């Protein structure tokens, strides 16, 4: 405990703030300000964004809003996406549960997060991820790592967790993951947190130093837009055994950050340039737009720039999301995985209710 007499010293990581000298060593391990990314040992510029070296990034003049397009052009794209969607398989609803979440669900008034986590854990259990064997667990977009805490409770093995997120989350669960095992008398897992953009994350830095032979599993509950595509590129460079990604925020995808195989698939489908892809991504936002006051599902066509009612826009938005999702699924299939899409929770829990699952094919 610091006292009023404690000497204040500059933080050696970020001199813009000070810390009590008696807390310095503990603070260094927890400081939210990290060195410049390029100084991190696991930093490798654009390692998971190979298209950046081949495709020019969109300039600000290339960007646009759908409302800038004519109704005729919008309808041309809508017709194209409808035709494409009609030729794609639709994911089944597979909602699972895991008893590890029972207590958490009971104590939460808002069931949204625990319901999603319970189904993710249920799917992971079905895939054999909790089979009494130590493993490397990679959580992308880890945030507070609450999901990893429950993964460990299901496994109870001395796993290695690598938690990747470019942000600084408060109230992290990292230490609780270890504490839970101590209290239950199970072996302690190892926790490694990496604060970095997935685009520049060199997973090989860690996997080359893997302390045990065991499977590699990757998962995420909330991986926004382009982060999913970067993650697929990252994982493809290593023999990842299992992938589970809850897909969301398709409006934040970017052409130049796509996995090259995904880009090739979209080009085969006629979505062959940044403009076409941006139209597709922006229309995905229609899937989750709420109704405006005094507008019914069948209303709004006379006031919306597209000339379409809310119900029709929602349907098109869902179609556009599925086009992106299925391109990612097909990407993993072409890269040596058994891959499929599922609706892992109901749309009442979240409108972003589709997950991408993949297991590596036997070599």
Order of alpha helices (4+ residues) and beta strands (2+ residues): beta-beta-alpha-alpha-beta-alpha-alpha-beta-alpha-beta-alpha-beta-alpha-beta-alpha-beta-alpha-alpha-alpha-beta-beta
